[in-house]
Amino acid sequence: MISVDGDGTVRRCHFVPTELGNLYDGSYRAALRPRPCPLAVCDCHIGYVHLESLPLYDVFAGGVLERVPAPPPPGASWSVGHTASPSIPLWSR
């Protein structure tokens, strides 16, 4: 995944300020390679939502990128509060 600003500045993630180059002049291509994330904690919804080990496609249904949760299943209720861990469901039975 990469993040691109309107002027074409490419970054590995919108939470990592280091620039990889520019989309429009192609200078970002030389920086594309596998590398570990430099952050101690990832707060990126887009990064977490695609992890197959987390059931977030079920939680967000058709609103994955919009961060709009699907209604809880029948008999379930919304969890109270917010956690930094996406592995904790947003709803519980």
PyMOL commands that place a pseudoatom at each C-alpha (Angstrom):
pseudoatom trace, name=CA, resn=MET, resi=1, chain=A, elem=C, hetatm=0, pos=[0.000, 0.000, 0.000]
pseudoatom trace, name=CA, resn=ILE, resi=2, chain=A, elem=C, hetatm=0, pos=[1.153, 3.544, -0.660]
pseudoatom trace, name=CA, resn=SER, resi=3, chain=A, elem=C, hetatm=0, pos=[-0.263, 6.971, 0.102]
pseudoatom trace, name=CA, resn=VAL, resi=4, chain=A, elem=C, hetatm=0, pos=[-0.291, 9.691, -2.561]
pseudoatom trace, name=CA, resn=ASP, resi=5, chain=A, elem=C, hetatm=0, pos=[-0.857, 13.411, -1.936]
pseudoatom trace, name=CA, resn=GLY, resi=6, chain=A, elem=C, hetatm=0, pos=[-2.539, 15.643, -4.516]
pseudoatom trace, name=CA, resn=ASP, resi=7, chain=A, elem=C, hetatm=0, pos=[0.810, 16.946, -5.741]
pseudoatom trace, name=CA, resn=GLY, resi=8, chain=A, elem=C, hetatm=0, pos=[1.965, 13.366, -6.414]
pseudoatom trace, name=CA, resn=THR, resi=9, chain=A, elem=C, hetatm=0, pos=[4.140, 12.918, -3.319]
pseudoatom trace, name=CA, resn=VAL, resi=10, chain=A, elem=C, hetatm=0, pos=[4.275, 9.196, -2.534]
pseudoatom trace, name=CA, resn=ARG, resi=11, chain=A, elem=C, hetatm=0, pos=[4.699, 7.853, 0.987]
pseudoatom trace, name=CA, resn=ARG, resi=12, chain=A, elem=C, hetatm=0, pos=[4.567, 4.277, 2.221]
pseudoatom trace, name=CA, resn=CYS, resi=13, chain=A, elem=C, hetatm=0, pos=[1.659, 5.240, 4.507]
pseudoatom trace, name=CA, resn=HIS, resi=14, chain=A, elem=C, hetatm=0, pos=[-0.071, 8.476, 5.437]
pseudoatom trace, name=CA, resn=PHE, resi=15, chain=A, elem=C, hetatm=0, pos=[1.250, 8.007, 9.012]
pseudoatom trace, name=CA, resn=VAL, resi=16, chain=A, elem=C, hetatm=0, pos=[4.902, 7.801, 7.862]
pseudoatom trace, name=CA, resn=PRO, resi=17, chain=A, elem=C, hetatm=0, pos=[6.212, 11.220, 6.751]
pseudoatom trace, name=CA, resn=THR, resi=18, chain=A, elem=C, hetatm=0, pos=[9.222, 9.959, 4.752]
pseudoatom trace, name=CA, resn=GLU, resi=19, chain=A, elem=C, hetatm=0, pos=[8.713, 10.641, 1.040]
pseudoatom trace, name=CA, resn=LEU, resi=20, chain=A, elem=C, hetatm=0, pos=[9.425, 7.861, -1.471]
pseudoatom trace, name=CA, resn=GLY, resi=21, chain=A, elem=C, hetatm=0, pos=[9.297, 10.102, -4.526]
pseudoatom trace, name=CA, resn=ASN, resi=22, chain=A, elem=C, hetatm=0, pos=[6.674, 11.462, -6.886]
pseudoatom trace, name=CA, resn=LEU, resi=23, chain=A, elem=C, hetatm=0, pos=[3.939, 9.597, -8.735]
pseudoatom trace, name=CA, resn=TYR, resi=24, chain=A, elem=C, hetatm=0, pos=[3.922, 11.955, -11.708]
pseudoatom trace, name=CA, resn=ASP, resi=25, chain=A, elem=C, hetatm=0, pos=[7.635, 11.896, -12.478]
pseudoatom trace, name=CA, resn=GLY, resi=26, chain=A, elem=C, hetatm=0, pos=[8.059, 8.203, -11.588]
pseudoatom trace, name=CA, resn=SER, resi=27, chain=A, elem=C, hetatm=0, pos=[10.762, 8.851, -8.990]
pseudoatom trace, name=CA, resn=TYR, resi=28, chain=A, elem=C, hetatm=0, pos=[8.900, 6.739, -6.397]
pseudoatom trace, name=CA, resn=ARG, resi=29, chain=A, elem=C, hetatm=0, pos=[9.565, 3.507, -8.323]
pseudoatom trace, name=CA, resn=ALA, resi=30, chain=A, elem=C, hetatm=0, pos=[13.196, 3.234, -7.189]
pseudoatom trace, name=CA, resn=ALA, resi=31, chain=A, elem=C, hetatm=0, pos=[12.045, 3.217, -3.539]
pseudoatom trace, name=CA, resn=LEU, resi=32, chain=A, elem=C, hetatm=0, pos=[9.479, 0.401, -3.904]
pseudoatom trace, name=CA, resn=ARG, resi=33, chain=A, elem=C, hetatm=0, pos=[10.656, -2.688, -2.051]
pseudoatom trace, name=CA, resn=PRO, resi=34, chain=A, elem=C, hetatm=0, pos=[9.535, -4.770, 0.920]
pseudoatom trace, name=CA, resn=ARG, resi=35, chain=A, elem=C, hetatm=0, pos=[10.505, -3.184, 4.235]
pseudoatom trace, name=CA, resn=PRO, resi=36, chain=A, elem=C, hetatm=0, pos=[9.249, -3.245, 7.827]
pseudoatom trace, name=CA, resn=CYS, resi=37, chain=A, elem=C, hetatm=0, pos=[7.099, -0.417, 9.101]
pseudoatom trace, name=CA, resn=PRO, resi=38, chain=A, elem=C, hetatm=0, pos=[9.155, 2.115, 11.090]
pseudoatom trace, name=CA, resn=LEU, resi=39, chain=A, elem=C, hetatm=0, pos=[6.306, 2.859, 13.511]
pseudoatom trace, name=CA, resn=ALA, resi=40, chain=A, elem=C, hetatm=0, pos=[6.000, 1.207, 16.923]
pseudoatom trace, name=CA, resn=VAL, resi=41, chain=A, elem=C, hetatm=0, pos=[2.189, 1.081, 16.622]
pseudoatom trace, name=CA, resn=CYS, resi=42, chain=A, elem=C, hetatm=0, pos=[0.000, 1.051, 13.523]
pseudoatom trace, name=CA, resn=ASP, resi=43, chain=A, elem=C, hetatm=0, pos=[-3.152, 3.156, 13.699]
pseudoatom trace, name=CA, resn=CYS, resi=44, chain=A, elem=C, hetatm=0, pos=[-4.027, 2.705, 10.034]
pseudoatom trace, name=CA, resn=HIS, resi=45, chain=A, elem=C, hetatm=0, pos=[-7.568, 1.466, 9.501]
pseudoatom trace, name=CA, resn=ILE, resi=46, chain=A, elem=C, hetatm=0, pos=[-6.855, 0.646, 5.876]
pseudoatom trace, name=CA, resn=GLY, resi=47, chain=A, elem=C, hetatm=0, pos=[-3.864, -1.487, 6.836]
pseudoatom trace, name=CA, resn=TYR, resi=48, chain=A, elem=C, hetatm=0, pos=[-5.775, -3.468, 9.440]
pseudoatom trace, name=CA, resn=VAL, resi=49, chain=A, elem=C, hetatm=0, pos=[-8.977, -3.935, 7.503]
pseudoatom trace, name=CA, resn=HIS, resi=50, chain=A, elem=C, hetatm=0, pos=[-7.271, -6.118, 4.897]
pseudoatom trace, name=CA, resn=LEU, resi=51, chain=A, elem=C, hetatm=0, pos=[-5.598, -8.511, 7.361]
pseudoatom trace, name=CA, resn=GLU, resi=52, chain=A, elem=C, hetatm=0, pos=[-7.140, -11.908, 6.720]
pseudoatom trace, name=CA, resn=SER, resi=53, chain=A, elem=C, hetatm=0, pos=[-6.658, -12.889, 10.383]
pseudoatom trace, name=CA, resn=LEU, resi=54, chain=A, elem=C, hetatm=0, pos=[-9.145, -10.209, 11.486]
pseudoatom trace, name=CA, resn=PRO, resi=55, chain=A, elem=C, hetatm=0, pos=[-12.867, -10.493, 10.627]
pseudoatom trace, name=CA, resn=LEU, resi=56, chain=A, elem=C, hetatm=0, pos=[-13.185, -6.825, 9.694]
pseudoatom trace, name=CA, resn=TYR, resi=57, chain=A, elem=C, hetatm=0, pos=[-14.851, -7.486, 6.338]
pseudoatom trace, name=CA, resn=ASP, resi=58, chain=A, elem=C, hetatm=0, pos=[-17.708, -8.975, 8.363]
pseudoatom trace, name=CA, resn=VAL, resi=59, chain=A, elem=C, hetatm=0, pos=[-17.786, -5.976, 10.709]
pseudoatom trace, name=CA, resn=PHE, resi=60, chain=A, elem=C, hetatm=0, pos=[-17.743, -3.343, 7.960]
pseudoatom trace, name=CA, resn=ALA, resi=61, chain=A, elem=C, hetatm=0, pos=[-19.599, -5.296, 5.262]
pseudoatom trace, name=CA, resn=GLY, resi=62, chain=A, elem=C, hetatm=0, pos=[-19.809, -3.013, 2.207]
pseudoatom trace, name=CA, resn=GLY, resi=63, chain=A, elem=C, hetatm=0, pos=[-18.340, 0.000, 4.042]
pseudoatom trace, name=CA, resn=VAL, resi=64, chain=A, elem=C, hetatm=0, pos=[-14.794, -1.273, 4.562]
pseudoatom trace, name=CA, resn=LEU, resi=65, chain=A, elem=C, hetatm=0, pos=[-12.911, 1.792, 3.334]
pseudoatom trace, name=CA, resn=GLU, resi=66, chain=A, elem=C, hetatm=0, pos=[-15.577, 4.199, 4.539]
pseudoatom trace, name=CA, resn=ARG, resi=67, chain=A, elem=C, hetatm=0, pos=[-15.244, 2.815, 8.092]
pseudoatom trace, name=CA, resn=VAL, resi=68, chain=A, elem=C, hetatm=0, pos=[-19.006, 2.412, 8.328]
pseudoatom trace, name=CA, resn=PRO, resi=69, chain=A, elem=C, hetatm=0, pos=[-19.750, -0.641, 10.459]
pseudoatom trace, name=CA, resn=ALA, resi=70, chain=A, elem=C, hetatm=0, pos=[-22.475, -3.035, 9.452]
pseudoatom trace, name=CA, resn=PRO, resi=71, chain=A, elem=C, hetatm=0, pos=[-25.332, -3.380, 11.953]
pseudoatom trace, name=CA, resn=PRO, resi=72, chain=A, elem=C, hetatm=0, pos=[-24.600, -5.999, 14.626]
pseudoatom trace, name=CA, resn=PRO, resi=73, chain=A, elem=C, hetatm=0, pos=[-26.065, -9.460, 14.027]
pseudoatom trace, name=CA, resn=PRO, resi=74, chain=A, elem=C, hetatm=0, pos=[-29.452, -10.248, 15.597]
pseudoatom trace, name=CA, resn=GLY, resi=75, chain=A, elem=C, hetatm=0, pos=[-29.036, -10.711, 19.345]
pseudoatom trace, name=CA, resn=ALA, resi=76, chain=A, elem=C, hetatm=0, pos=[-25.753, -8.780, 19.470]
pseudoatom trace, name=CA, resn=SER, resi=77, chain=A, elem=C, hetatm=0, pos=[-25.114, -5.291, 20.796]
pseudoatom trace, name=CA, resn=TRP, resi=78, chain=A, elem=C, hetatm=0, pos=[-22.529, -2.608, 20.107]
pseudoatom trace, name=CA, resn=SER, resi=79, chain=A, elem=C, hetatm=0, pos=[-19.487, -2.675, 22.365]
pseudoatom trace, name=CA, resn=VAL, resi=80, chain=A, elem=C, hetatm=0, pos=[-18.984, 0.402, 24.508]
pseudoatom trace, name=CA, resn=GLY, resi=81, chain=A, elem=C, hetatm=0, pos=[-15.795, 2.415, 24.162]
pseudoatom trace, name=CA, resn=HIS, resi=82, chain=A, elem=C, hetatm=0, pos=[-12.959, 2.385, 21.675]
pseudoatom trace, name=CA, resn=THR, resi=83, chain=A, elem=C, hetatm=0, pos=[-9.729, 0.437, 21.747]
pseudoatom trace, name=CA, resn=ALA, resi=84, chain=A, elem=C, hetatm=0, pos=[-6.551, 0.782, 19.727]
pseudoatom trace, name=CA, resn=SER, resi=85, chain=A, elem=C, hetatm=0, pos=[-6.657, -2.928, 18.948]
pseudoatom trace, name=CA, resn=PRO, resi=86, chain=A, elem=C, hetatm=0, pos=[-8.650, -3.890, 15.863]
pseudoatom trace, name=CA, resn=SER, resi=87, chain=A, elem=C, hetatm=0, pos=[-8.668, -7.512, 17.050]
pseudoatom trace, name=CA, resn=ILE, resi=88, chain=A, elem=C, hetatm=0, pos=[-11.395, -6.637, 19.548]
pseudoatom trace, name=CA, resn=PRO, resi=89, chain=A, elem=C, hetatm=0, pos=[-14.821, -6.832, 17.869]
pseudoatom trace, name=CA, resn=LEU, resi=90, chain=A, elem=C, hetatm=0, pos=[-16.955, -3.720, 17.650]
pseudoatom trace, name=CA, resn=TRP, resi=91, chain=A, elem=C, hetatm=0, pos=[-19.979, -5.747, 18.701]
pseudoatom trace, name=CA, resn=SER, resi=92, chain=A, elem=C, hetatm=0, pos=[-20.607, -8.595, 21.131]
pseudoatom trace, name=CA, resn=ARG, resi=93, chain=A, elem=C, hetatm=0, pos=[-23.329, -11.132, 21.855]
for i in range(1, 93): cmd.bond("trace and resi %d" % i, "trace and resi %d" % (i + 1))
show_as sticks, trace
zoom trace
